[in-house]
């Protein structure tokens, strides 16, 4: 997964978010916050788990807490996969 | 056949209450994974055979449920075999009775690990799948001992009271996802586990039970089947005492 570019990561993250949170694809941009998408704490946990599974990485709690927008999640994945 | 197309995992299902639950759940249409302690497959195979002969689907799966890796492997194998996991019955449990002053550390640890840690590991692993399908039922076997106590069973009682607290917390966490989490608290039930109580003690016991008899595994299985059926759709975070009225 080390050679995925930003756009590919974003698209994958976006599709996970669409499936998990039931939002429209065009409502998901890099700056969009999870809070704005009405994700509750269980949604976030499921999202984190889906990201871990999809990208083959582990996201410890302290790091997960800081992933407040789609963009920060993409950055984290890029830095850790 | 209201459990048709549902997949159930029953831990500790090779004998006693677990066995009765596995049979009852299968009778109502669910495919059943019959978990047993590693090395004790004979009895589990009999349960699987009994289910198959009645036209149901079942398979045995070995796991020491006090060990997380074995639990996760077990849950994965159930999903691999039957395609999903909709119903989890946390039934596996042991006793190591002793008055507290004489209770050894390892007897405390073993009971907590097998009875309570297992519920944590199994429920966490199963929820992953239930959350994906946004539906599921978890029923854990607590005990009258966890509700009103019993001398000589501080470890057992603690593990069962722990299951009750766990049940309520998790019920609140996942209710929004259509997953109902409940517990059944059996009283004295005639099984391999209780057959080891002396006849005199059994008689004394019977005198304390309002309904005047010791329970059967089927008494408990009936309550469990109710809790995993559509009739219990609006019930979560509850403890159903199946004890002939011992605890009221």
Interface residues (C-beta under 8 A of the other chain):
Chain A: X40 X42 X46 X49
Chain B: X128 X131 X173 X174 X176 X177
